[in-house]
Amino acid sequence: MIRQTRSHTALAEPMGVNAVPRSARDSAQSPVSIIFQRRIDDASFDEYWRWELRSAEILSGRPGFIDQDVIPPSPPVQDDWVTVQRFSTLDDARTWLDSDDRTALVAEIKHAFIGNEDVHLLTGEQTAAQAASSVVISCRIDPEDESAFLDWQRRISAAEARFVGFRGHKVERPVRGVTEDWTIVLSFDTEDNLERWLNSAERAELLEQGAKFNQDLRVRRASYGFDFWFRGAKNVQSAEVPVARSNLLVLLVLYPLVVIWGHFVSAPLIEARGVPVAVALFIGNVVTTQILGWWAVPAAFKAFGWWMDPAISPSRRNLGYAVMIALFGVSIAVCTLLFAIPTT
């Protein structure tokens, strides 16, 4: 995961359907999140990751920028790359969306897109964020149908609240000059509970009742909930970040890399020529950290994306630990054999 941070700004909004427009002053001064969902050609993953790093560097100097998170795909739950950019005000977000910098950046990478990028702009705050699995739903509503559409959304939200694990149903109006879409973010505590609602007879009946509104409905999956998109909320306990799992993944790729470099490169080609050990270690760290940051760690997190979600079930989490133990065993055995290979 890529994280770019300038500062932390409080964001909080009550759960439930909330599409009442604020005053122009409040809307302009409220923190906002821009959510980009992009499906990327598999062959372009590494290029896209490097592009996100460059984008983060450019963003760090933009007025009003707070922070950014990039979530790689995690099939089968999430097929898209999800980028969440947070700004202090709506004007700051609009300025970035319309900027020449962003236009130039998108032009560099759009050849890797499968379809168009989806852009969602969410305003407001929420107060009970927890780890969750979510769907982002987009649709376009005729202005004369807005009242009926919101009544329909309230009925849906009431039905969702009766299902186990319901976390929130947030409705955002279109933002003039940014998007013409209404955006609904629906969150449940686990993927299984979310699936139970999405496949329920109650939802099917409600979709049939609102057929007028869902002709152009677009549903995109994301394995992170409100808490991830509105990180840094005041009085909100952030979702547990799987730091231990992340560290184990880094160690999984770091250990063999250090062994290979030290045994086959550093010892015979650097230290053997009289280079001080401290200098040789520094050279090794420079090389290995570059390999880790650009290729090895992104590949590992892509492969184990299903294990990084804080909301996964205990059985799936334990399966990941079992896989890690097995891979560490294989890694140690292979490195032991490598040490038996002479280097001179």
C-alpha positions, -999 to +999 in steps of 0.1 A: +000+000+000+013+035-009+007+062+017+014+099+012+006+122+040+008+160+047-014+164+077-044+149+094-079+165+093-109+154+112-137+138+091-170+126+106-205+120+095-235+101+110-243+067+095-274+064+073-288+080+042-276+116+042-281+136+010-293+169+024-273+197+008-252+219+031-248+256+028-224+267+001-200+279+028-200+246+048-196+225+016-167+245+004-148+242+037-155+206+045-128+179+040-134+157+010-122+124-004-117+117-041-119+080-048-105+067-081-112+031-092-092+019-121-089-016-137-054-020-149-039-045-174-020-072-156+011-066-176+011-029-165+010-035-127+046-025-120+044+005-143+012+016-126+027+013-092+057+035-102+032+060-117+013+062-084+046+069-066+053+098-090+017+110-085+022+110-048+053+132-051+034+157-072+004+157-049+025+164-018+029+200-030-007+207-039-027+232-019-051+216+006-037+180+001-040+159+033-030+124+024-034+096-001-038+058+000-035+033-028-050-001-024-039-027-049-064-053-063-074-082-041-092-107-063-118-120-062-132-094-038-116-063-055-104-063-091-096-026-093-069-004-080-085+020-056-068+054-049-082+076-021-070+113-021-081+136+007-082+174+005-090+201+030-118+217+010-140+210-020-123+238-039-089+222-034-102+189-047-118+205-077-086+224-085-066+192-084-091+173-106-090+201-132-053+207-130-028+204-159-006+182-136-034+156-132-043+157-169-006+151-178-003+122-153-034+105-166-022+108-201+010+089-191-009+059-178-043+057-195-030+031-220-030+007-191-066+013-182-092-014-189-122+009-195-124+043-180-115+054-145-143+059-121-141+091-100-162+095-068-161+126-047-173+122-011-179+150+014-189+151+050-179+131+081-188+099+099-184+088+135-186+050+138-160+039+113-148+003+116-131-022+093-156-031+066-162-045+031-179-021+007-194-015-026-194+019-044-226+024-064-229+051-091-260+062-110-275+093-128-308+106-117-330+132-135-334+163-113-372+159-112-367+123-097-345+133-069-371+132-041-384+098-052-349+085-055-340+096-020-372+080-006-362+048-024-327+050-009-342+054+026-362+022+021-331+004+010-311+017+040-339+006+064-338-029+049-300-031+050-301-022+087-320-054+095-291-075+081-263-087+103-231-067+100-246-035+084-222-006+090-235+023+068-252+035+037-239+069+025-254+089-003-236+117-020-251+141-045-234+150-078-208+177-074-211+204-100-181+206-123-167+173-110-192+145-116-228+141-127-232+108-108-249+101-075-226+080-053-237+054-027-212+037-005-225+007+013-205-011+040-209-043+060-185-056+086-174-087+066-174-098+030-198-127+038-224-104+054-221-080+024-227-109+000-257-120+020-273-086+015-264-083-022-278-117-030-309-113-008-345-115-019-352-082-001-326-063-022-339-079-054-374-067-046-362-032-038-342-030-071-374-041-089-393-014-071-367+012-081-362+000-117-366+035-129-334+045-110-311+016-116-310+014-154-275+029-153-265+015-120-227+007-117-215-014-087-178-016-079-163-037-051-137-025-026-123-045+004-121-014+026-149+005+043-157+040+053-129+040+079-103+036+052-116+064+030-121+088+059-089+080+078-079+105+105-114+111+119-117+128+152-130+105+180-128+075+157-107+044+164-090+035+132-094+000+118-067-024+130-039-022+105-023-057+100+012-045+108+024-080+118+012-095+085+028-066+066+061-071+084+061-109+077+056-103+040+085-079+039+106-104+058+096-131+034+112-113+004+139-095+024+156-127+039+164-145+006+174-113-010+199-104+017+213-140+017+218-140-021+234-106-022+257-112+008+269-146-003+272-142-040+279-105-045+290-087-014+315-113+001+333-123-031+331-090-051+331-062-025+344-073+009+371-096-007+386-065-024+392-048+009+361-027+012+353-021+049+323-042+061+304-010+071+306+003+035+298-031+020+267-033+042+256+002+032+260-007-005+240-039+001+212-020+018+210+006-010+206-022-036+183-044-016+159-016-005+155-005-041+147-040-052+123-044-023+105-010-029+101-012-066+095-049-073+097-074-045+074-059-019+047-047-044+046-082-059+043-098-025+015-075-014-003-081-047+000-119-042-012-117-006-038-090-009-064-114+003-045-117+036-040-080+042-077-071+046-083-064+084-118-077+080-110-113+068-124-142+088-102-159+114-099-191+093-086-172+063-062-152+085-049-184+100-045-199+066-023-170+056-001-176+087+002-213+078+012-204+042+038-179+056+053-206+079+056-230+050+072-204+027+097-194+054+106-231+058+112-234+021+132-201+021+155-212+049+161-246+033+170-231-001+193-205+015+210-232+035+218-250+003+230-218-013+255-214+015+270-247+004+278-234-030+314-220-032+318-184-043+354-185-054 
